[in-house]
Amino acid sequence: MSTYQTNGDKILQAVIADEQLVKFYGYNPDDFMSISDALDSDLAVIQAIVQIINRNEEKATEKEIYNEVSNYLRANI
């Protein structure tokens, strides 16, 4: 069982542990035990998840989060 440092870490682990995401993108969820670990990822899907979590914790609006993540994904996929 993992030890989490923040709520963001808990949310990250819950999302990236999804079997379908793991199968489709071929990553190991254990490589990203915290938000700071995930920030170093080269995988666009991991970066997008981290952006959503971080911006939500910063109280950004849904529209702001959507626009930022959409722009990031367009630029990196």
N, C-alpha and C positions, 0 to 999 in steps of 0.2 A: 504494500500500500504506500502510496506517495505522500509526502509531506508538502503541503502547499504553503506558500508565503502570503499570498493575497487572494482576494476573491477573483481577480482577473486570472490568476493561475488555475483556480478551480474551474472557471468557465472554459478556459483554453483546453484543459485536459478533457473536459466533458465533450467538447466539440470535436477535437482532433482524434478522440478515441472511436469515433463513428467508423464502423467496419467498412461501409461503402466508400467513405472518403479515403481510408487507408488503402483499400484495394485499388481504387481508381488512380490515386496519386503515388502510391508505392512508397510512402514514408513510414518511419517508425515513430509512433507517438512518444515513446520513451526518450527520443532525442530532444523533445521540447517540453521539459518539465516546468518551465516558467515562461512568463512573458519575455523576459530578457533573453532566454535561450531562443525563443521563436523569432525575436527581432533580427537575429543573425541568419535566419534561413534564406536560402535562395529560391525556395518554392513560393510561387505567387499565391497559392491558396492559403498557405500558412501566414504570409504577410497580410493578406486580406482579412483573415480571421483576427489577427492581432490588431489591425487598424480598427476594426469594428469594436473590439473589446476596449481598447484604449480610448477611443473617441466617445464611447458610451459612458465610460467612467469619468470622462471630462465633461459630461452633460451636453455633448453636441446634439443638435437636432437630428432627427431621422433623415431629413433631406440633406444635411451637411455630410452625414456619414455615407449615405447612398452616393452622393456626388464624388466624394473623395475616393471611395472604394472603386466605383465605376471607372473613374479616371485612372486610378492605379492599375486596374486590371487591363484596361484598353492599352495602356502604355507598356505593359509587361507580359502580355500573352500574345 
